[in-house]
C-alpha cells in the first residue's frame, strides 16, 4: 500500500482530487460526504507529498499559474488566460515530484488530461458562481396581479393562497373557503389581496 501511495502519479491524482472535492464541499456545504472525502484524499496526498522529493521550481510554476487563472475568471471572454493557466498547471504538475534527471515524475499525458479537466471544471464553476452572485434580481412582484391561484386556508381578513407555485399571505374583503380558485387584485407589501373567481 505504501508503494502505491508513494507513486507520483497516484499522489498527484489524490492531490488534485482532494482539492476538487474541497472546492465542491465549499460550494455545497452540509452533506458531510464531500468534506470527509476531501479530507481523506488530502491527508493521503499530504503524506505522499511529505515523503516524496519535490521540485521547488515546479511548485513556483504552479503558484504563478494562479494569476492567469484569476484573469481568466475575471475576464471570462479571454480564454487565452485559461489556456496559459492550464499550461502552467500541466508543466508544474508533471515536474512537481522529482524524477530521474529532467524526466517528469508524473506521466505527462496524465498531467495534461487531469490539468485540462480540473482547470476547465474549476473555471466553469467559479465563473458561473460569480455570474450568479453579480446577477441583478429580476422578480417583478407586480406580475402577480391578475394571476389565478388557490386558497389554501379559509380567507376573510387573512389567510394563505398558492399563486405562481408559491405560498403567499393573503387577505380578502369577502369570505373565501379553502380550496376555492382566487385571483390576485392587489398587493400590499408581501400580502396579496385576492377575490374569488366565479
C-alpha positions as CSV (number, residue, x, y, z in Angstrom):
1,X,0.0,0.0,0.0
2,X,2.8,2.4,0.9
3,X,4.4,1.8,-2.5
4,X,1.2,2.6,-4.3
5,X,0.7,5.9,-2.3
6,X,4.3,6.9,-3.0
7,X,3.8,6.6,-6.7
8,X,4.0,10.2,-8.0
9,X,1.0,9.6,-10.4
10,X,-1.2,8.4,-7.5
11,X,0.0,11.2,-5.2
12,X,-0.8,13.7,-8.0
13,X,-4.3,12.2,-8.5
14,X,-5.0,12.3,-4.8
15,X,-3.9,15.9,-4.5
16,X,-6.0,17.1,-7.5
17,X,-9.0,15.0,-6.3
18,X,-8.7,16.4,-2.8
19,X,-8.6,20.0,-4.0
20,X,-11.6,19.5,-6.3
21,X,-13.6,17.8,-3.6
22,X,-12.7,20.6,-1.2
23,X,-13.9,23.2,-3.8
24,X,-17.2,21.2,-4.2
25,X,-17.5,21.0,-0.4
26,X,-17.2,24.8,-0.1
27,X,-19.9,25.2,-2.8
28,X,-22.3,22.6,-1.4
29,X,-21.8,22.6,2.4
30,X,-23.6,20.4,4.8
31,X,-23.7,16.9,3.2
32,X,-20.6,15.7,5.0
33,X,-19.7,13.3,2.3
34,X,-17.7,15.8,0.2
35,X,-16.0,17.2,3.3
36,X,-14.9,13.8,4.6
37,X,-13.8,12.6,1.1
38,X,-11.8,15.8,0.6
39,X,-10.1,15.5,4.0
40,X,-9.3,11.8,3.4
41,X,-7.8,12.5,-0.1
42,X,-5.8,15.5,1.1
43,X,-4.4,13.6,4.1
44,X,-3.2,10.7,1.8
45,X,-1.8,13.3,-0.7
46,X,-0.1,15.2,2.1
47,X,1.5,12.1,3.4
48,X,2.8,11.3,-0.1
49,X,4.0,14.8,-0.7
50,X,5.8,14.8,2.6
51,X,7.6,11.6,1.7
52,X,8.4,12.4,-2.0
53,X,11.1,14.9,-3.1
54,X,9.6,18.0,-4.7
55,X,11.0,20.3,-7.3
56,X,10.7,23.9,-5.8
57,X,10.7,25.5,-9.3
58,X,7.7,23.3,-10.3
59,X,5.8,24.4,-7.2
60,X,6.6,28.0,-8.1
61,X,5.2,27.4,-11.7
62,X,2.0,26.1,-10.1
63,X,1.7,29.1,-7.9
64,X,2.4,31.5,-10.8
65,X,-0.4,29.7,-12.7
66,X,-2.9,31.2,-10.3
67,X,-2.6,34.7,-11.8
68,X,-3.6,33.8,-15.4
69,X,-6.4,31.7,-13.9
70,X,-7.7,34.7,-11.9
71,X,-7.5,36.8,-15.1
72,X,-9.5,34.1,-16.9
73,X,-12.1,34.1,-14.3
74,X,-12.4,37.9,-14.1
75,X,-12.3,38.3,-17.9
76,X,-14.3,35.2,-18.9
77,X,-14.1,36.0,-22.6
78,X,-10.3,35.9,-22.6
79,X,-9.7,32.2,-22.9
80,X,-6.1,32.8,-23.6
81,X,-5.6,33.3,-19.9
82,X,-7.3,30.0,-19.1
83,X,-5.0,28.2,-21.7
84,X,-2.0,29.8,-20.1
85,X,-3.1,28.8,-16.6
86,X,-3.7,25.2,-17.8
87,X,-0.3,25.1,-19.5
88,X,1.4,26.2,-16.2
89,X,-0.7,23.6,-14.4
90,X,0.5,20.9,-16.8
91,X,4.1,21.8,-16.5
92,X,4.1,22.3,-12.8
93,X,2.1,19.1,-12.2
94,X,4.3,16.9,-14.4
95,X,7.5,18.1,-12.7
96,X,6.1,18.7,-9.1
97,X,7.8,15.5,-7.9
98,X,11.5,14.9,-8.7
99,X,12.1,12.2,-11.4
100,X,15.3,10.8,-12.8
101,X,17.3,13.7,-14.1
102,X,15.0,16.1,-16.1
103,X,12.3,13.4,-16.6
104,X,8.9,14.3,-15.2
105,X,7.8,12.0,-12.3
106,X,4.1,12.4,-13.2
107,X,3.2,11.0,-16.6
108,X,2.9,14.0,-19.0
109,X,-0.3,12.6,-20.6
110,X,-1.9,12.2,-17.2
111,X,-0.8,15.7,-16.2
112,X,-2.3,17.1,-19.4
113,X,-5.6,15.3,-19.1
114,X,-6.1,15.9,-15.4
115,X,-5.0,19.5,-15.6
116,X,-7.2,20.4,-18.5
117,X,-10.2,18.7,-17.0
118,X,-9.7,20.1,-13.5
119,X,-8.7,23.6,-14.7
120,X,-11.7,23.8,-17.0
121,X,-14.1,22.5,-14.4
122,X,-12.9,24.9,-11.7
123,X,-13.0,27.8,-14.2
124,X,-16.6,26.9,-15.2
125,X,-17.8,26.6,-11.6
126,X,-16.1,29.8,-10.5
127,X,-17.3,31.9,-13.5
128,X,-20.9,30.6,-13.2
129,X,-20.8,31.3,-9.4
130,X,-19.6,34.8,-10.0
131,X,-22.3,35.4,-12.7
132,X,-24.9,34.2,-10.2
133,X,-23.6,36.5,-7.5
134,X,-23.4,39.5,-9.8
135,X,-26.8,39.0,-11.5
136,X,-29.4,41.5,-10.6
137,X,-32.7,40.1,-9.2
138,X,-35.4,40.1,-11.8
139,X,-38.5,39.3,-9.9
140,X,-41.3,41.8,-10.5
141,X,-44.0,41.1,-8.0
142,X,-46.5,43.2,-9.9
143,X,-46.7,40.4,-12.4
144,X,-48.7,38.5,-9.8
145,X,-51.7,40.9,-10.2
146,X,-54.3,39.1,-12.2
147,X,-52.7,35.7,-11.6
148,X,-55.1,32.8,-10.6
149,X,-54.3,30.7,-7.6
150,X,-55.9,28.5,-5.0
151,X,-57.0,29.4,-1.4
152,X,-55.0,27.1,0.9
153,X,-56.9,28.2,4.0
154,X,-60.2,29.9,4.6
155,X,-59.7,33.6,3.8
156,X,-61.5,36.5,5.1
157,X,-59.3,39.2,6.6
158,X,-56.3,36.9,6.3
159,X,-55.3,33.5,5.1
160,X,-52.9,31.9,2.6
161,X,-53.0,31.2,-1.1
162,X,-50.9,29.3,-3.6
163,X,-50.1,31.5,-6.6
164,X,-47.4,31.0,-9.2
165,X,-46.1,27.9,-7.4
166,X,-45.5,29.8,-4.1
167,X,-47.4,30.1,-0.8
168,X,-48.4,33.7,0.0
169,X,-50.2,35.5,2.8
170,X,-53.5,36.8,1.5
171,X,-56.5,38.9,2.5
172,X,-59.9,39.3,1.1
173,X,-62.8,41.7,1.7
174,X,-65.3,38.8,1.4
175,X,-65.0,35.3,2.8
176,X,-63.4,32.7,0.5
177,X,-63.4,29.0,1.5
178,X,-60.2,26.8,1.4
179,X,-59.7,25.2,-2.0
180,X,-61.5,27.9,-4.0
181,X,-59.9,29.5,-7.0
182,X,-58.8,33.1,-6.4
183,X,-57.5,36.0,-8.5
184,X,-54.9,38.5,-7.2
185,X,-56.3,42.0,-7.4
186,X,-53.7,44.0,-5.5
187,X,-50.5,43.7,-3.5
188,X,-49.9,45.3,-0.1
189,X,-46.2,44.7,0.5
190,X,-45.9,40.9,0.5
191,X,-49.6,40.3,1.2
192,X,-51.8,39.5,-1.8
193,X,-55.4,40.9,-1.9
194,X,-57.5,38.3,-3.6
195,X,-61.0,37.8,-4.8
196,X,-62.9,34.6,-5.5
197,X,-63.0,33.5,-9.1
198,X,-66.6,32.9,-10.3
